[in-house]
Amino acid sequence: MLHLQSTTRPQWFEQVDARLDEVLIDHAHCEKKAAGTAMNLIFHYVENRELCQEMTEIVNEELEHFHMVLELLEKRGIRFRRLRPSQYGSKLHELIRKQEPQRAIDRLLVAGLIEARSCERFSALADHVDDAELAAFYRGLFESEARHHSTYTRLARHYGSEEQINERLAELYAAEAAIIAEGEPLPRMHS
């Protein structure tokens, strides 16, 4: 379903073990950014009624997840604060083409790709942590993130042929795998 070309590196689990607090804080920021991405798509593609409806639902779910992570942080005595983000999202956004309709295709596919990686990370985190509450929390988020991934990919098909979408998806999946393989020193959800 997710079609990712790589899995989480062992180094990421080391980062999680060393700085789980920062990974959780970063997760809250990721949910907020995901809501912002969906909202921006509404503004840019207002003429697409289906896209606007689907993005409204995603905005609401992502903000709900944001508040859920904030509650989790508070419960654990972790102060929510600014963090320097990983370069994962910005590197993916650099791949977005500038001209329409390719820009719409890429924006939707990149958003879907980020959701797919989040899904994979939530599953990996749920299996890795010894904390039953945290494992259950991440397993509970898996389904909605997978649905978001599917929604973004399906909506991209409004802007190009099946062949164009599949070809671009293959290119973006390969690029995403290379970005993940690079890793980075910050303990982040997508580092």
N, C-alpha and C positions, 0 to 999 in steps of 0.2 A: 504493500500500500504506500509506504513512504518513499521507496525507491532511492534512498540515500546510497551513495557509493562508498561510504566509509562509516565506521562505527567509532564510538568514543575511545580516545587514546587512554592508556593506563595513567599517563601524567595528569589527566583531568581529575581522576579519582584521588590522586595525591593532593591536588589543589583543594578538592572538596574536603578531604580529611584535615588538611592544614588550616583552611579558612572557610568553613561552612557558613559562618556569619556573612561573609562578603558575597558568597554565591547566593544566599537567600536575599540579601539586599539587592543584588543585581537582578534577581528574578523579579522583584517588585518593579524595578525600573523597566525591565523587558515587557511586562504586562502593560505598563503605562504607554510605552512606545508602540506596542501592537495596537492599542486603542487609537493612538494618534495616526498610525498608518492607515487604518480603516477609515477614519474620519477624513483624512486627506484624499483618499480615493473617492469618497462621496463628493467632495468639492470639485475634483477634477473631472469626474465622469457623471455629472448630475443628470445627463440625458439618458443614462442607462438605469431604468427603473429597477430591474432585478438586482443589479450591482448595488444600488443605493439601499435597497431593502436588506440584502445579505450583509452589507457593511454595517448597517445600523445594529443588526443582531450581534455581529462580532464586536463592535464597539462596546455594547452593553456587557457582553460576556467577559471581554478583556478587562473592563473596569471592575467588574465583580471579582475577577481573579486578582486584580491589583489590591483590592480591599481585603481579600482573603489572605494574601501574603503579608499585608501590613498587620493584620490581626495575629498571624503566626509569629511575626517578628516581635510584636508587643508582648505576646504570651511568653516568649523566650527571653525577654529582656534585651533584645537587640534593637538599638536605635536606628531608625531609617534615616539615611543621609545620602548626600551626593557621593557618587563613585565615578572614577574615570571609567568610561565604558570600554568594552573590548572593541577591537577593530573589525570584528566579524561582520556586523551589519553594514558598516561604512564600506568595507571591501566589496560586499555583495552589491550595494547600491551603485558603486562605480561601474558595474557591468550593465546598468540599465541604459538602453539606447535612448537617444534624444528625440527622434522623430516619431510621431504617431502614425500608425497604430502600434508600432513596435514598442514604444514607450509603455503603453497600457499593458501589453502582453508581459513585458519584463517586470513592470511594477507588481503585477498580480503574481507572476511566477516566483519572483524573489520573496514576496510576502509569504507565499505558500511554502517555499523552501525553508524559510526561517521557522515557520510553524512545524514543519516536518522535523527539523533538527531539535526544536524544543521538545517535541513529542519523544524523540529518541532519548534525549537527555533526561526527561522526567522518568521514563521507564528505567533507565540506567541508574538514576539517583534512587528511585524506589527500591531497586534490587540491592543497592550498595549500602545504604545507611542501616544502622542497627536500631534506629529509632522507629518504632511501629507507627506512631502518629504521623511522622514525616513521610514515611513510606506510603501510608494510606493516602495522605494528602496528594502526593505526586501521582499515584495511580489514579486518583479521582480526576486529575486534570488531563490525563492522557486522551480520553475520548473527545473532549471538546477541541483540543489542539489538532487532533487528527481530522476532525470535521472541518476545521478552519483551513487546513492544508487542502483538503478536497474542494472546498468552496472556491478558494483562490484559483486553483488549477482549472476548475470547471468554468469560472468566469472569464479566464484568459481566452477561452475558445470563442468568446463573442468577438474577439478582435483579430482572429487569424484562423487559418485552416488547421485541421487536426495534424496534418503533416508539419506545418510550421511550428505549432505548439510543441509537438513531440521532439522536433529537432532542437528547438531552443531549450527545452527542458533538459535534454541530454547535455547540452553545452553548459548550462547553469549548474547541473548536478556535478559535473566534472570540476568546474571552477570552485564550487562549494567544498568539495572533498579536498581540494588542494589548500584552500583557506584553513580548513579544520586541521589538516595535516601539519601546517605551519605551527599551529598553537600559539600561545603567548603566555607571558609570565603571570598575568593577572588571574586571580581565581574568579572566574565569571561563568555565567550559565553557558556561554558560547565561546569559551576560551580554548 
